[in-house]
Amino acid sequence: MVGLNYDTVEAYITALEQSFVIFRLMPYSGNLRNSIRKSRKVYFWDTGIRNALINNFNPLNTRTDAGALFENFFISEMLKNKINQGQRINSYFWRSLENKEIDLIIETGQTREYFECKLNSPSSKREIEGISAEIVTLDNYVDKLK
């Protein structure tokens, strides 16, 4: 607990969003009202700022936060690519009641792409409650960003 009330934290997060330091992913939900009430995930546009704030510039293979760092990196780079290509997208994450998660959903019109970030994974797809998500790893992330 940091001792700040909700409105203060929300004001700080909004200021960081408006200055393009962080961004939030909304949870995916068929019901907009439920989406607004659910928690959001916060990511940094620049993982260097993230690393500076936690004072950790160690190599990826020695870090305890390697999975979270990779997830932040991939999601921010994917969104930057889509924006730079002029695509109009909506981006979300999804979490089930059993805490199964899809890290990134990109919606372009009626099309959706699903991504699950794993540093290392032998498979290329993951089935989560009937949704097939592409597994993004250190070995294939460049191909996914094209």
C-alpha positions in Angstrom: 0.0 0.0 0.0 1.4 3.4 -1.0 -0.9 5.5 1.2 -2.5 7.4 -1.8 -6.2 7.5 -2.4 -7.7 6.2 -5.6 -8.3 9.6 -7.2 -4.7 10.6 -6.6 -3.4 7.4 -8.2 -5.8 7.9 -11.1 -4.6 11.5 -11.6 -0.9 10.3 -11.7 -1.7 7.5 -14.1 -3.7 9.9 -16.4 -0.8 12.3 -16.4 1.7 9.6 -17.3 -0.7 8.4 -20.1 -1.0 11.9 -21.5 2.7 12.3 -21.5 3.1 9.0 -23.4 5.1 7.3 -20.6 2.5 4.5 -20.0 -0.6 3.1 -21.5 -3.4 1.0 -20.2 -5.1 -2.1 -21.7 -8.7 -2.4 -21.0 -10.1 -5.9 -20.3 -12.0 -7.5 -23.2 -15.6 -7.9 -22.4 -18.7 -8.2 -24.6 -20.4 -5.8 -22.0 -18.9 -2.3 -22.1 -20.2 -1.5 -18.6 -18.4 -4.6 -17.2 -15.2 -3.6 -19.0 -15.2 -0.2 -17.4 -15.6 -1.6 -13.9 -12.8 -4.3 -14.3 -9.2 -3.5 -13.6 -6.8 -2.5 -16.4 -3.2 -3.5 -17.1 -0.6 -0.7 -17.2 2.4 -0.9 -19.5 5.3 1.4 -20.3 5.8 2.6 -23.9 9.6 2.5 -23.2 10.8 -0.4 -21.1 14.0 1.5 -20.3 11.9 3.9 -18.2 10.3 0.8 -16.5 13.8 -0.6 -15.8 15.0 2.8 -14.5 12.1 3.1 -12.1 12.8 -0.3 -10.6 16.6 0.2 -10.9 17.2 -3.1 -12.8 19.3 -3.2 -15.9 20.5 -6.8 -15.5 20.5 -9.2 -18.4 17.2 -10.8 -19.2 18.4 -14.3 -18.2 19.2 -13.2 -14.7 16.0 -11.2 -13.9 13.1 -12.4 -11.8 10.7 -10.1 -13.8 11.9 -11.4 -17.2 8.4 -12.6 -18.2 6.7 -9.3 -17.3 9.4 -7.3 -19.0 9.1 -9.4 -22.2 5.3 -9.1 -22.1 5.6 -5.3 -21.7 8.1 -5.1 -24.5 6.1 -7.2 -27.0 2.8 -5.5 -26.4 4.2 -1.9 -26.6 6.1 -2.8 -29.8 3.1 -4.4 -31.4 0.9 -1.4 -30.6 3.6 1.0 -31.9 3.8 -1.0 -35.2 0.0 -1.0 -35.7 -0.1 2.8 -35.0 2.9 3.5 -37.3 1.1 1.5 -40.1 -1.9 3.8 -39.7 -4.2 0.9 -38.5 -7.1 1.8 -36.4 -7.2 -0.8 -33.7 -8.7 -1.5 -30.3 -6.4 -3.4 -27.9 -7.4 -5.4 -24.9 -6.3 -8.2 -22.6 -8.6 -11.0 -21.3 -8.8 -12.9 -18.0 -11.2 -15.6 -17.1 -12.7 -16.2 -13.7 -10.2 -19.0 -13.3 -7.3 -16.4 -14.0 -6.5 -17.8 -17.4 -5.3 -15.0 -19.5 -4.6 -13.8 -23.0 -2.1 -11.0 -22.9 -3.1 -9.0 -26.0 -6.2 -8.9 -28.2 -6.0 -6.7 -31.2 -9.3 -5.8 -32.8 -9.3 -4.4 -36.3 -12.9 -4.0 -37.5 -14.4 -7.4 -37.2 -11.0 -9.2 -37.0 -9.3 -10.2 -33.8 -5.8 -11.4 -33.2 -4.9 -13.1 -29.9 -1.4 -13.2 -28.4 0.0 -14.9 -25.3 3.6 -13.9 -24.3 5.9 -16.6 -23.0 9.7 -16.3 -22.9 10.1 -19.9 -24.0 7.4 -22.2 -25.2 7.5 -25.3 -27.4 4.1 -24.7 -28.9 3.0 -21.9 -31.3 -0.7 -21.8 -30.2 -2.5 -22.0 -26.9 -6.2 -22.9 -26.6 -7.9 -20.9 -23.8 -11.7 -21.5 -23.4 -12.2 -22.0 -27.1 -9.9 -19.1 -28.2 -6.7 -20.0 -30.1 -3.9 -17.5 -29.1 -0.6 -17.3 -30.8 2.3 -17.9 -28.4 5.0 -15.1 -28.7 8.5 -16.1 -27.5 12.0 -14.7 -27.7 12.4 -16.9 -30.8 9.5 -15.7 -32.8 8.5 -12.2 -31.7 10.2 -10.4 -34.6 8.0 -12.4 -37.1 4.8 -11.4 -35.1 5.8 -7.7 -35.3 5.8 -7.7 -39.1 
